[in-house]
Amino acid sequence: MDRKKYCAANWKMNKTPHDSVEYILEFQKKALDNHKVQIVICPPAVSLTAMISEIHRNTIELGGQNMHFENNGAFTGEISADMLVSSGAKWVILGHSERRHVFGESDEMINQKIKQALQSNLKPIFCVGEKIEDRESGNTGQVLAAQLTLGLKDISENDFQNIVIAYEPVWAIGTGLTATTTQVDDAHSVIRELLSKQGYESESTSILYGGSVKSDNAGELNSINGVDGFLIGGAALNVEEYYKIYQSF
Ligand code: 13P
C-alpha cells in the first residue's frame, strides 16, 4: 500500500515571525522536490501569515499547533479553525501530549476540536501516545485504544480520510529517548488494528512517529513498514537538521 509520507515539524513555542520567515527562506534554498513527501511546518500561529506569503514550493504546507473547538465567541486568548485557515494553515496538530498533560485537554475536548477542524477543511494531525507508567504496566494498547475511540467518536470514514495519526510516546518527547524500532513497529500495528476495528480503512491511513526524531535515527525509523513519516519537535528548529531528516525519505 502506497501511503502518503509526511515530514512534519512542530515548532512548539519557538521562533518569532521574523525568525520564522528567515527559516523558510533558508529552507527553500534546498532541493525539496520529493513529491512523495509532504512537508508540513507548524509554527506558532502568529508566524503563519508572514510565512505563507514567502512559500513558493508546493511540497510545503503550514499547520497550526492547536485551536479551540468553537469557531468564534468569548474565548479570550483562543484561536479558531477558520482563523488558522485564513492565515494559511491546511493542517492542525490536535491531541498533542503537551496539550493533554500540561493544559489538561480531555479526549472529549480533542474529539470536539477534530470535528470542528474537519468542518473548516483543516486536516488534523491527531496525536496519541502512552506515558512511561502506561508502558511499564503493560497498558500501552489500552491507552491507545481509549485515545482513538474517544478522540474519533462519531467521525465518519469519509472525514477520517482527512486525518493523519501521529504516534508520540510521551516518554520519548523532548527527552532524547527514542522508541526502539520494535516498539514503534508494534505500536503502529496496534494503532492500525484499532482503527480497522473502529471501521476505518486503516491500510491507507498515514501514521507518523514523533519523539526525539533526529537525522541520526531518521533513516532507521523510516525503514519501518508501518511508519509513514515523522512529527518532529526540537530537531526541526534547525534548517540543516530538518533537511537531513527530509533526505532520509
Ligand atoms: P521532540 O522531537 O523534540 O522530541 O518532540 C516531538 C514532538 O512533540 C512533536 O510533536
Boltz pocket constraint, residues with backbone or C-beta under 6 A from the ligand:
constraints:
  - pocket:
      binder: B
      contacts: [[A, 10], [A, 96], [A, 168], [A, 172], [A, 173], [A, 174], [A, 175], [A, 176], [A, 210], [A, 211], [A, 212], [A, 213], [A, 231], [A, 232], [A, 233], [A, 234], [A, 235]]
      max_distance: 6.0
